[in-house]
C-alpha cells in the first residue's frame, strides 16, 4: 500500500456511511410526515388569521 491509500479508504467509507445515514433519516422523516394539499394549507392560513 502506498502511504495515502489507507486514509483515503477510511474517508471514503466514512463519507459513504454519513451519506447513507442522512438519506435514511431524511427519507424516513419524509415518509412518516403527512403531506398537505394546497387547499389544506390555504385553509390553515385562513383559519390562523381569524
mmCIF file of the C-alpha atoms, coordinates in Angstrom:
data_MODEL
# 
_entry.id   MODEL 
# 
loop_
_atom_site.group_PDB 
_atom_site.id 
_atom_site.type_symbol 
_atom_site.label_atom_id 
_atom_site.label_alt_id 
_atom_site.label_comp_id 
_atom_site.label_asym_id 
_atom_site.label_entity_id 
_atom_site.label_seq_id 
_atom_site.pdbx_PDB_ins_code 
_atom_site.Cartn_x 
_atom_site.Cartn_y 
_atom_site.Cartn_z 
_atom_site.occupancy 
_atom_site.B_iso_or_equiv 
_atom_site.pdbx_formal_charge 
_atom_site.auth_seq_id 
_atom_site.auth_comp_id 
_atom_site.auth_asym_id 
_atom_site.auth_atom_id 
_atom_site.pdbx_PDB_model_num 
ATOM 1  C CA . UNK A 1 1  ? 0.000   0.000  0.000  1.00 0.00 ? 1  UNK A CA 1 
ATOM 2  C CA . UNK A 1 2  ? 1.142   3.492  -0.679 1.00 0.00 ? 2  UNK A CA 1 
ATOM 3  C CA . UNK A 1 3  ? 1.276   5.969  2.161  1.00 0.00 ? 3  UNK A CA 1 
ATOM 4  C CA . UNK A 1 4  ? -2.003  7.749  1.344  1.00 0.00 ? 4  UNK A CA 1 
ATOM 5  C CA . UNK A 1 5  ? -4.232  4.821  0.399  1.00 0.00 ? 5  UNK A CA 1 
ATOM 6  C CA . UNK A 1 6  ? -5.460  3.876  3.875  1.00 0.00 ? 6  UNK A CA 1 
ATOM 7  C CA . UNK A 1 7  ? -6.640  7.379  4.934  1.00 0.00 ? 7  UNK A CA 1 
ATOM 8  C CA . UNK A 1 8  ? -8.388  7.754  1.573  1.00 0.00 ? 8  UNK A CA 1 
ATOM 9  C CA . UNK A 1 9  ? -10.203 4.437  2.054  1.00 0.00 ? 9  UNK A CA 1 
ATOM 10 C CA . UNK A 1 10 ? -11.212 5.382  5.605  1.00 0.00 ? 10 UNK A CA 1 
ATOM 11 C CA . UNK A 1 11 ? -12.514 8.776  4.454  1.00 0.00 ? 11 UNK A CA 1 
ATOM 12 C CA . UNK A 1 12 ? -14.411 7.169  1.587  1.00 0.00 ? 12 UNK A CA 1 
ATOM 13 C CA . UNK A 1 13 ? -16.101 4.638  3.856  1.00 0.00 ? 13 UNK A CA 1 
ATOM 14 C CA . UNK A 1 14 ? -16.900 7.293  6.486  1.00 0.00 ? 14 UNK A CA 1 
ATOM 15 C CA . UNK A 1 15 ? -18.344 9.627  3.835  1.00 0.00 ? 15 UNK A CA 1 
ATOM 16 C CA . UNK A 1 16 ? -20.487 6.859  2.371  1.00 0.00 ? 16 UNK A CA 1 
ATOM 17 C CA . UNK A 1 17 ? -21.817 5.893  5.813  1.00 0.00 ? 17 UNK A CA 1 
ATOM 18 C CA . UNK A 1 18 ? -22.612 9.541  6.592  1.00 0.00 ? 18 UNK A CA 1 
ATOM 19 C CA . UNK A 1 19 ? -24.447 9.951  3.283  1.00 0.00 ? 19 UNK A CA 1 
ATOM 20 C CA . UNK A 1 20 ? -26.474 6.753  3.764  1.00 0.00 ? 20 UNK A CA 1 
ATOM 21 C CA . UNK A 1 21 ? -27.426 7.608  7.343  1.00 0.00 ? 21 UNK A CA 1 
ATOM 22 C CA . UNK A 1 22 ? -28.513 11.110 6.305  1.00 0.00 ? 22 UNK A CA 1 
ATOM 23 C CA . UNK A 1 23 ? -30.610 9.671  3.476  1.00 0.00 ? 23 UNK A CA 1 
ATOM 24 C CA . UNK A 1 24 ? -32.246 7.198  5.858  1.00 0.00 ? 24 UNK A CA 1 
ATOM 25 C CA . UNK A 1 25 ? -33.113 9.897  8.400  1.00 0.00 ? 25 UNK A CA 1 
ATOM 26 C CA . UNK A 1 26 ? -34.420 12.408 5.850  1.00 0.00 ? 26 UNK A CA 1 
ATOM 27 C CA . UNK A 1 27 ? -36.231 9.730  3.843  1.00 0.00 ? 27 UNK A CA 1 
ATOM 28 C CA . UNK A 1 28 ? -37.800 8.244  6.959  1.00 0.00 ? 28 UNK A CA 1 
ATOM 29 C CA . UNK A 1 29 ? -38.960 11.661 8.128  1.00 0.00 ? 29 UNK A CA 1 
ATOM 30 C CA . UNK A 1 30 ? -40.380 12.393 4.678  1.00 0.00 ? 30 UNK A CA 1 
ATOM 31 C CA . UNK A 1 31 ? -42.242 9.068  4.642  1.00 0.00 ? 31 UNK A CA 1 
ATOM 32 C CA . UNK A 1 32 ? -43.856 9.441  8.066  1.00 0.00 ? 32 UNK A CA 1 
ATOM 33 C CA . UNK A 1 33 ? -44.731 13.137 7.724  1.00 0.00 ? 33 UNK A CA 1 
ATOM 34 C CA . UNK A 1 34 ? -48.244 13.555 6.301  1.00 0.00 ? 34 UNK A CA 1 
ATOM 35 C CA . UNK A 1 35 ? -48.289 15.612 3.146  1.00 0.00 ? 35 UNK A CA 1 
ATOM 36 C CA . UNK A 1 36 ? -50.551 18.635 2.952  1.00 0.00 ? 36 UNK A CA 1 
ATOM 37 C CA . UNK A 1 37 ? -52.534 19.550 -0.117 1.00 0.00 ? 37 UNK A CA 1 
ATOM 38 C CA . UNK A 1 38 ? -52.694 23.169 -1.231 1.00 0.00 ? 38 UNK A CA 1 
ATOM 39 C CA . UNK A 1 39 ? -56.316 23.501 -0.083 1.00 0.00 ? 39 UNK A CA 1 
ATOM 40 C CA . UNK A 1 40 ? -55.406 22.282 3.419  1.00 0.00 ? 40 UNK A CA 1 
ATOM 41 C CA . UNK A 1 41 ? -52.561 24.792 3.580  1.00 0.00 ? 41 UNK A CA 1 
ATOM 42 C CA . UNK A 1 42 ? -54.831 27.602 2.426  1.00 0.00 ? 42 UNK A CA 1 
ATOM 43 C CA . UNK A 1 43 ? -57.467 26.654 4.993  1.00 0.00 ? 43 UNK A CA 1 
ATOM 44 C CA . UNK A 1 44 ? -54.847 26.549 7.715  1.00 0.00 ? 44 UNK A CA 1 
ATOM 45 C CA . UNK A 1 45 ? -53.575 30.025 6.769  1.00 0.00 ? 45 UNK A CA 1 
ATOM 46 C CA . UNK A 1 46 ? -57.144 31.343 6.574  1.00 0.00 ? 46 UNK A CA 1 
ATOM 47 C CA . UNK A 1 47 ? -58.173 29.968 9.968  1.00 0.00 ? 47 UNK A CA 1 
ATOM 48 C CA . UNK A 1 48 ? -54.959 31.096 11.628 1.00 0.00 ? 48 UNK A CA 1 
ATOM 49 C CA . UNK A 1 49 ? -55.706 34.742 10.794 1.00 0.00 ? 49 UNK A CA 1 
ATOM 50 C CA . UNK A 1 50 ? -59.130 34.634 12.432 1.00 0.00 ? 50 UNK A CA 1 
# 
